[in-house]
C-alpha cells in the first residue's frame, strides 16, 4: 500500500487496503480506516447496506 501511495497509484492503494481490511484485526482496521475512510467495512463487503 505504501509503494502504491508513493507511486501515486491511489486506486491500487485502495484495492490493497480493502483486501487487507478483510483480514485485519481491530487495531489494524482502525489504522486502515484512517486511509480508506469510515466506509471501509462497507467497501470490503463486511457491513450490511442500510
N, CA, C and O atoms as a Tripos MOL2 file, in Angstrom:
@<TRIPOS>MOLECULE
protein
  200   199    50     0     0
PROTEIN
NO_CHARGES

@<TRIPOS>ATOM
      1 N           0.8370   -1.1720    0.0000 N.3       1 UNK1
      2 CA          0.0000    0.0000    0.0000 C.3       1 UNK1
      3 C           0.8860    1.2390    0.0000 C.2       1 UNK1
      4 O           0.6010    2.2090   -0.7020 O.2       1 UNK1
      5 N           1.9590    1.2090    0.7860 N.am      2 UNK2
      6 CA          2.8720    2.3550    0.8580 C.3       2 UNK2
      7 C           3.5160    2.6180   -0.5000 C.2       2 UNK2
      8 O           3.6250    3.7700   -0.9220 O.2       2 UNK2
      9 N           3.9460    1.5510   -1.1930 N.am      3 UNK3
     10 CA          4.5600    1.7190   -2.5060 C.3       3 UNK3
     11 C           3.5660    2.3000   -3.5050 C.2       3 UNK3
     12 O           3.9260    3.1480   -4.3210 O.2       3 UNK3
     13 N           2.3190    1.8470   -3.4420 N.am      4 UNK4
     14 CA          1.2970    2.3550   -4.3580 C.3       4 UNK4
     15 C           1.0180    3.8330   -4.0960 C.2       4 UNK4
     16 O           0.8420    4.6100   -5.0340 O.2       4 UNK4
     17 N           0.9790    4.2220   -2.8190 N.am      5 UNK5
     18 CA          0.7500    5.6320   -2.4850 C.3       5 UNK5
     19 C           1.9350    6.4780   -2.9400 C.2       5 UNK5
     20 O           1.7560    7.5670   -3.4840 O.2       5 UNK5
     21 N           3.1470    5.9680   -2.7120 N.am      6 UNK6
     22 CA          4.3450    6.6950   -3.1390 C.3       6 UNK6
     23 C           4.3440    6.9000   -4.6510 C.2       6 UNK6
     24 O           4.7550    7.9510   -5.1420 O.2       6 UNK6
     25 N           3.8810    5.8900   -5.3860 N.am      7 UNK7
     26 CA          3.7990    5.9920   -6.8450 C.3       7 UNK7
     27 C           2.5610    6.7540   -7.3000 C.2       7 UNK7
     28 O           2.3280    6.9040   -8.5000 O.2       7 UNK7
     29 N           1.7720    7.2340   -6.3530 N.am      8 UNK8
     30 CA          0.5270    7.9720   -6.5960 C.3       8 UNK8
     31 C          -0.4880    7.1420   -7.3720 C.2       8 UNK8
     32 O          -1.2590    7.6760   -8.1700 O.2       8 UNK8
     33 N          -0.4830    5.8440   -7.1340 N.am      9 UNK9
     34 CA         -1.4880    4.9520   -7.7140 C.3       9 UNK9
     35 C          -2.5240    4.6920   -6.6240 C.2       9 UNK9
     36 O          -2.5200    3.6410   -5.9820 O.2       9 UNK9
     37 N          -3.3940    5.6490   -6.4320 N.am     10 UNK10
     38 CA         -4.3370    5.6060   -5.3200 C.3      10 UNK10
     39 C          -5.4260    4.5490   -5.5180 C.2      10 UNK10
     40 O          -5.9710    4.0390   -4.5390 O.2      10 UNK10
     41 N          -5.7430    4.2200   -6.7500 N.am     11 UNK11
     42 CA         -6.7110    3.1600   -7.0000 C.3      11 UNK11
     43 C          -6.1550    1.8230   -6.5100 C.2      11 UNK11
     44 O          -6.8600    1.0650   -5.8430 O.2      11 UNK11
     45 N          -4.9050    1.5340   -6.8350 N.am     12 UNK12
     46 CA         -4.2620    0.3030   -6.3710 C.3      12 UNK12
     47 C          -4.1270    0.3120   -4.8500 C.2      12 UNK12
     48 O          -4.3560   -0.7130   -4.2070 O.2      12 UNK12
     49 N          -3.7650    1.4300   -4.2760 N.am     13 UNK13
     50 CA         -3.6410    1.5240   -2.8140 C.3      13 UNK13
     51 C          -4.9810    1.2320   -2.1450 C.2      13 UNK13
     52 O          -5.0260    0.5610   -1.1140 O.2      13 UNK13
     53 N          -6.0500    1.7220   -2.7130 N.am     14 UNK14
     54 CA         -7.3860    1.4530   -2.1690 C.3      14 UNK14
     55 C          -7.7600   -0.0090   -2.2450 C.2      14 UNK14
     56 O          -8.3170   -0.5620   -1.2970 O.2      14 UNK14
     57 N          -7.4550   -0.6460   -3.3800 N.am     15 UNK15
     58 CA         -7.7590   -2.0810   -3.5260 C.3      15 UNK15
     59 C          -6.9470   -2.9200   -2.5510 C.2      15 UNK15
     60 O          -7.4650   -3.8750   -1.9720 O.2      15 UNK15
     61 N          -5.6760   -2.5700   -2.3650 N.am     16 UNK16
     62 CA         -4.8320   -3.2860   -1.4030 C.3      16 UNK16
     63 C          -5.3770   -3.0820    0.0060 C.2      16 UNK16
     64 O          -5.4560   -4.0290    0.7890 O.2      16 UNK16
     65 N          -5.7530   -1.8500    0.3280 N.am     17 UNK17
     66 CA         -6.2890   -1.5550    1.6550 C.3      17 UNK17
     67 C          -7.5710   -2.3070    1.9510 C.2      17 UNK17
     68 O          -7.7520   -2.8060    3.0620 O.2      17 UNK17
     69 N          -8.4630   -2.3990    0.9770 N.am     18 UNK18
     70 CA         -9.7190   -3.1250    1.1650 C.3      18 UNK18
     71 C          -9.4450   -4.6050    1.3680 C.2      18 UNK18
     72 O         -10.0670   -5.2350    2.2230 O.2      18 UNK18
     73 N          -8.5220   -5.1710    0.5950 N.am     19 UNK19
     74 CA         -8.1720   -6.5800    0.7720 C.3      19 UNK19
     75 C          -7.5710   -6.8110    2.1530 C.2      19 UNK19
     76 O          -7.8850   -7.8080    2.8040 O.2      19 UNK19
     77 N          -6.7210   -5.9120    2.6030 N.am     20 UNK20
     78 CA         -6.1070   -6.0370    3.9240 C.3      20 UNK20
     79 C          -7.1440   -5.8700    5.0300 C.2      20 UNK20
     80 O          -7.0440   -6.5130    6.0740 O.2      20 UNK20
     81 N          -8.1270   -5.0220    4.8130 N.am     21 UNK21
     82 CA         -9.1630   -4.7740    5.8220 C.3      21 UNK21
     83 C          -9.9160   -6.0520    6.1520 C.2      21 UNK21
     84 O         -10.3060   -6.2710    7.2990 O.2      21 UNK21
     85 N         -10.1200   -6.8900    5.1520 N.am     22 UNK22
     86 CA        -10.8880   -8.1240    5.3460 C.3      22 UNK22
     87 C         -10.2210   -9.0770    6.3270 C.2      22 UNK22
     88 O         -10.9120   -9.8500    6.9890 O.2      22 UNK22
     89 N          -8.8960   -9.0420    6.4370 N.am     23 UNK23
     90 CA         -8.1760   -9.9810    7.3010 C.3      23 UNK23
     91 C          -7.5220   -9.2960    8.4980 C.2      23 UNK23
     92 O          -6.8250   -9.9500    9.2730 O.2      23 UNK23
     93 N          -7.7340   -8.0040    8.6580 N.am     24 UNK24
     94 CA         -7.0740   -7.2410    9.7190 C.3      24 UNK24
     95 C          -7.7580   -7.4410   11.0690 C.2      24 UNK24
     96 O          -8.9440   -7.7630   11.1450 O.2      24 UNK24
     97 N          -6.9740   -7.2390   12.1390 N.am     25 UNK25
     98 CA         -7.5660   -7.2480   13.4770 C.3      25 UNK25
     99 C          -8.1350   -5.8540   13.7680 C.2      25 UNK25
    100 O          -8.0550   -4.9650   12.9210 O.2      25 UNK25
    101 N          -8.7000   -5.6640   14.9430 N.am     26 UNK26
    102 CA         -9.3940   -4.4090   15.2590 C.3      26 UNK26
    103 C          -8.4630   -3.1990   15.1830 C.2      26 UNK26
    104 O          -8.8500   -2.1600   14.6480 O.2      26 UNK26
    105 N          -7.2570   -3.3170   15.7040 N.am     27 UNK27
    106 CA         -6.3160   -2.1860   15.6680 C.3      27 UNK27
    107 C          -5.9270   -1.8570   14.2230 C.2      27 UNK27
    108 O          -5.9230   -0.6920   13.8240 O.2      27 UNK27
    109 N          -5.6050   -2.8870   13.4490 N.am     28 UNK28
    110 CA         -5.2290   -2.6700   12.0510 C.3      28 UNK28
    111 C          -6.3830   -2.0560   11.2550 C.2      28 UNK28
    112 O          -6.1580   -1.2320   10.3690 O.2      28 UNK28
    113 N          -7.6090   -2.4560   11.5710 N.am     29 UNK29
    114 CA         -8.7640   -1.8790   10.8760 C.3      29 UNK29
    115 C          -8.9090   -0.3950   11.1810 C.2      29 UNK29
    116 O          -9.2460    0.3880   10.2930 O.2      29 UNK29
    117 N          -8.6610   -0.0010   12.4160 N.am     30 UNK30
    118 CA         -8.7290    1.4370   12.7500 C.3      30 UNK30
    119 C          -7.6920    2.2180   11.9640 C.2      30 UNK30
    120 O          -7.9680    3.3230   11.4960 O.2      30 UNK30
    121 N          -6.4950    1.6500   11.8170 N.am     31 UNK31
    122 CA         -5.4500    2.3190   11.0330 C.3      31 UNK31
    123 C          -5.8620    2.4120    9.5690 C.2      31 UNK31
    124 O          -5.7170    3.4660    8.9510 O.2      31 UNK31
    125 N          -6.3730    1.3180    9.0110 N.am     32 UNK32
    126 CA         -6.8010    1.3300    7.6130 C.3      32 UNK32
    127 C          -7.9550    2.3020    7.3880 C.2      32 UNK32
    128 O          -8.0310    2.9300    6.3320 O.2      32 UNK32
    129 N          -8.8460    2.4330    8.3560 N.am     33 UNK33
    130 CA         -9.9580    3.3810    8.2200 C.3      33 UNK33
    131 C          -9.4530    4.8160    8.1190 C.2      33 UNK33
    132 O         -10.1200    5.6660    7.5300 O.2      33 UNK33
    133 N          -8.2920    5.0900    8.6840 N.am     34 UNK34
    134 CA         -7.6800    6.4120    8.5500 C.3      34 UNK34
    135 C          -7.4110    6.7130    7.0800 C.2      34 UNK34
    136 O          -7.6270    7.8340    6.6200 O.2      34 UNK34
    137 N          -6.9390    5.7100    6.3470 N.am     35 UNK35
    138 CA         -6.6180    5.8930    4.9370 C.3      35 UNK35
    139 C          -7.8200    5.7050    4.0250 C.2      35 UNK35
    140 O          -7.9680    6.4150    3.0310 O.2      35 UNK35
    141 N          -8.6740    4.7500    4.3630 N.am     36 UNK36
    142 CA         -9.7700    4.3760    3.4600 C.3      36 UNK36
    143 C         -11.0720    5.1160    3.7220 C.2      36 UNK36
    144 O         -11.9600    5.1330    2.8690 O.2      36 UNK36
    145 N         -11.1920    5.7220    4.8880 N.am     37 UNK37
    146 CA        -12.4110    6.4290    5.2390 C.3      37 UNK37
    147 C         -13.3300    5.5730    6.0860 C.2      37 UNK37
    148 O         -13.0890    4.3780    6.2550 O.2      37 UNK37
    149 N         -14.3770    6.1700    6.6160 N.am     38 UNK38
    150 CA        -15.2760    5.4790    7.5410 C.3      38 UNK38
    151 C         -16.1130    4.3840    6.8900 C.2      38 UNK38
    152 O         -16.7020    3.5690    7.6010 O.2      38 UNK38
    153 N         -16.1840    4.3390    5.5820 N.am     39 UNK39
    154 CA        -16.9740    3.3150    4.9000 C.3      39 UNK39
    155 C         -16.1300    2.1160    4.4830 C.2      39 UNK39
    156 O         -16.5290    1.3610    3.5970 O.2      39 UNK39
    157 N         -14.9800    1.9300    5.1030 N.am     40 UNK40
    158 CA        -14.0720    0.8530    4.7090 C.3      40 UNK40
    159 C         -14.7310   -0.5140    4.8460 C.2      40 UNK40
    160 O         -14.5640   -1.3620    3.9690 O.2      40 UNK40
    161 N         -15.4690   -0.7460    5.9170 N.am     41 UNK41
    162 CA        -16.1120   -2.0500    6.1150 C.3      41 UNK41
    163 C         -17.1280   -2.3100    5.0070 C.2      41 UNK41
    164 O         -17.2080   -3.4270    4.4960 O.2      41 UNK41
    165 N         -17.8820   -1.3250    4.6420 N.am     42 UNK42
    166 CA        -18.8720   -1.4900    3.5670 C.3      42 UNK42
    167 C         -18.1700   -1.7740    2.2420 C.2      42 UNK42
    168 O         -18.6040   -2.6360    1.4770 O.2      42 UNK42
    169 N         -17.0780   -1.0450    1.9720 N.am     43 UNK43
    170 CA        -16.3340   -1.2600    0.7310 C.3      43 UNK43
    171 C         -15.6940   -2.6350    0.6960 C.2      43 UNK43
    172 O         -15.5140   -3.2110   -0.3770 O.2      43 UNK43
    173 N         -15.3440   -3.1710    1.8770 N.am     44 UNK44
    174 CA        -14.7590   -4.5160    1.9580 C.3      44 UNK44
    175 C         -15.8220   -5.5990    1.9120 C.2      44 UNK44
    176 O         -15.4940   -6.7840    1.8710 O.2      44 UNK44
    177 N         -17.0880   -5.2120    1.9180 N.am     45 UNK45
    178 CA        -18.1810   -6.1670    1.8640 C.3      45 UNK45
    179 C         -18.4720   -6.8190    3.2100 C.2      45 UNK45
    180 O         -19.0710   -7.8940    3.2590 O.2      45 UNK45
    181 N         -18.0530   -6.1790    4.3090 N.am     46 UNK46
    182 CA        -18.2390   -6.7450    5.6380 C.3      46 UNK46
    183 C         -19.3720   -6.1110    6.4270 C.2      46 UNK46
    184 O         -19.7180   -6.5950    7.5040 O.2      46 UNK46
    185 N         -19.9510   -5.0450    5.9140 N.am     47 UNK47
    186 CA        -21.0420   -4.3700    6.6280 C.3      47 UNK47
    187 C         -22.2860   -4.4150    5.7470 C.2      47 UNK47
    188 O         -22.2030   -4.2510    4.5300 O.2      47 UNK47
    189 N         -23.4370   -4.6370    6.3710 N.am     48 UNK48
    190 CA        -24.6830   -4.6530    5.5810 C.3      48 UNK48
    191 C         -25.0260   -3.2540    5.0690 C.2      48 UNK48
    192 O         -24.7360   -2.2450    5.7110 O.2      48 UNK48
    193 N         -25.6260   -3.2290    3.9420 N.am     49 UNK49
    194 CA        -26.0940   -1.9400    3.3850 C.3      49 UNK49
    195 C         -27.3220   -1.4870    4.1480 C.2      49 UNK49
    196 O         -28.1520   -2.3110    4.5340 O.2      49 UNK49
    197 N         -27.4500   -0.1680    4.3740 N.am     50 UNK50
    198 CA        -28.6330    0.3190    5.1050 C.3      50 UNK50
    199 C         -29.9150    0.1600    4.3020 C.2      50 UNK50
    200 O         -30.9910    0.5210    4.7780 O.2      50 UNK50
@<TRIPOS>BOND
     1     1     2 1
     2     2     3 1
     3     3     4 2
     4     3     5 am
     5     5     6 1
     6     6     7 1
     7     7     8 2
     8     7     9 am
     9     9    10 1
    10    10    11 1
    11    11    12 2
    12    11    13 am
    13    13    14 1
    14    14    15 1
    15    15    16 2
    16    15    17 am
    17    17    18 1
    18    18    19 1
    19    19    20 2
    20    19    21 am
    21    21    22 1
    22    22    23 1
    23    23    24 2
    24    23    25 am
    25    25    26 1
    26    26    27 1
    27    27    28 2
    28    27    29 am
    29    29    30 1
    30    30    31 1
    31    31    32 2
    32    31    33 am
    33    33    34 1
    34    34    35 1
    35    35    36 2
    36    35    37 am
    37    37    38 1
    38    38    39 1
    39    39    40 2
    40    39    41 am
    41    41    42 1
    42    42    43 1
    43    43    44 2
    44    43    45 am
    45    45    46 1
    46    46    47 1
    47    47    48 2
    48    47    49 am
    49    49    50 1
    50    50    51 1
    51    51    52 2
    52    51    53 am
    53    53    54 1
    54    54    55 1
    55    55    56 2
    56    55    57 am
    57    57    58 1
    58    58    59 1
    59    59    60 2
    60    59    61 am
    61    61    62 1
    62    62    63 1
    63    63    64 2
    64    63    65 am
    65    65    66 1
    66    66    67 1
    67    67    68 2
    68    67    69 am
    69    69    70 1
    70    70    71 1
    71    71    72 2
    72    71    73 am
    73    73    74 1
    74    74    75 1
    75    75    76 2
    76    75    77 am
    77    77    78 1
    78    78    79 1
    79    79    80 2
    80    79    81 am
    81    81    82 1
    82    82    83 1
    83    83    84 2
    84    83    85 am
    85    85    86 1
    86    86    87 1
    87    87    88 2
    88    87    89 am
    89    89    90 1
    90    90    91 1
    91    91    92 2
    92    91    93 am
    93    93    94 1
    94    94    95 1
    95    95    96 2
    96    95    97 am
    97    97    98 1
    98    98    99 1
    99    99   100 2
   100    99   101 am
   101   101   102 1
   102   102   103 1
   103   103   104 2
   104   103   105 am
   105   105   106 1
   106   106   107 1
   107   107   108 2
   108   107   109 am
   109   109   110 1
   110   110   111 1
   111   111   112 2
   112   111   113 am
   113   113   114 1
   114   114   115 1
   115   115   116 2
   116   115   117 am
   117   117   118 1
   118   118   119 1
   119   119   120 2
   120   119   121 am
   121   121   122 1
   122   122   123 1
   123   123   124 2
   124   123   125 am
   125   125   126 1
   126   126   127 1
   127   127   128 2
   128   127   129 am
   129   129   130 1
   130   130   131 1
   131   131   132 2
   132   131   133 am
   133   133   134 1
   134   134   135 1
   135   135   136 2
   136   135   137 am
   137   137   138 1
   138   138   139 1
   139   139   140 2
   140   139   141 am
   141   141   142 1
   142   142   143 1
   143   143   144 2
   144   143   145 am
   145   145   146 1
   146   146   147 1
   147   147   148 2
   148   147   149 am
   149   149   150 1
   150   150   151 1
   151   151   152 2
   152   151   153 am
   153   153   154 1
   154   154   155 1
   155   155   156 2
   156   155   157 am
   157   157   158 1
   158   158   159 1
   159   159   160 2
   160   159   161 am
   161   161   162 1
   162   162   163 1
   163   163   164 2
   164   163   165 am
   165   165   166 1
   166   166   167 1
   167   167   168 2
   168   167   169 am
   169   169   170 1
   170   170   171 1
   171   171   172 2
   172   171   173 am
   173   173   174 1
   174   174   175 1
   175   175   176 2
   176   175   177 am
   177   177   178 1
   178   178   179 1
   179   179   180 2
   180   179   181 am
   181   181   182 1
   182   182   183 1
   183   183   184 2
   184   183   185 am
   185   185   186 1
   186   186   187 1
   187   187   188 2
   188   187   189 am
   189   189   190 1
   190   190   191 1
   191   191   192 2
   192   191   193 am
   193   193   194 1
   194   194   195 1
   195   195   196 2
   196   195   197 am
   197   197   198 1
   198   198   199 1
   199   199   200 2
@<TRIPOS>SUBSTRUCTURE
     1 UNK1         2 RESIDUE 1 A UNK
     2 UNK2         6 RESIDUE 1 A UNK
     3 UNK3        10 RESIDUE 1 A UNK
     4 UNK4        14 RESIDUE 1 A UNK
     5 UNK5        18 RESIDUE 1 A UNK
     6 UNK6        22 RESIDUE 1 A UNK
     7 UNK7        26 RESIDUE 1 A UNK
     8 UNK8        30 RESIDUE 1 A UNK
     9 UNK9        34 RESIDUE 1 A UNK
    10 UNK10       38 RESIDUE 1 A UNK
    11 UNK11       42 RESIDUE 1 A UNK
    12 UNK12       46 RESIDUE 1 A UNK
    13 UNK13       50 RESIDUE 1 A UNK
    14 UNK14       54 RESIDUE 1 A UNK
    15 UNK15       58 RESIDUE 1 A UNK
    16 UNK16       62 RESIDUE 1 A UNK
    17 UNK17       66 RESIDUE 1 A UNK
    18 UNK18       70 RESIDUE 1 A UNK
    19 UNK19       74 RESIDUE 1 A UNK
    20 UNK20       78 RESIDUE 1 A UNK
    21 UNK21       82 RESIDUE 1 A UNK
    22 UNK22       86 RESIDUE 1 A UNK
    23 UNK23       90 RESIDUE 1 A UNK
    24 UNK24       94 RESIDUE 1 A UNK
    25 UNK25       98 RESIDUE 1 A UNK
    26 UNK26      102 RESIDUE 1 A UNK
    27 UNK27      106 RESIDUE 1 A UNK
    28 UNK28      110 RESIDUE 1 A UNK
    29 UNK29      114 RESIDUE 1 A UNK
    30 UNK30      118 RESIDUE 1 A UNK
    31 UNK31      122 RESIDUE 1 A UNK
    32 UNK32      126 RESIDUE 1 A UNK
    33 UNK33      130 RESIDUE 1 A UNK
    34 UNK34      134 RESIDUE 1 A UNK
    35 UNK35      138 RESIDUE 1 A UNK
    36 UNK36      142 RESIDUE 1 A UNK
    37 UNK37      146 RESIDUE 1 A UNK
    38 UNK38      150 RESIDUE 1 A UNK
    39 UNK39      154 RESIDUE 1 A UNK
    40 UNK40      158 RESIDUE 1 A UNK
    41 UNK41      162 RESIDUE 1 A UNK
    42 UNK42      166 RESIDUE 1 A UNK
    43 UNK43      170 RESIDUE 1 A UNK
    44 UNK44      174 RESIDUE 1 A UNK
    45 UNK45      178 RESIDUE 1 A UNK
    46 UNK46      182 RESIDUE 1 A UNK
    47 UNK47      186 RESIDUE 1 A UNK
    48 UNK48      190 RESIDUE 1 A UNK
    49 UNK49      194 RESIDUE 1 A UNK
    50 UNK50      198 RESIDUE 1 A UNK
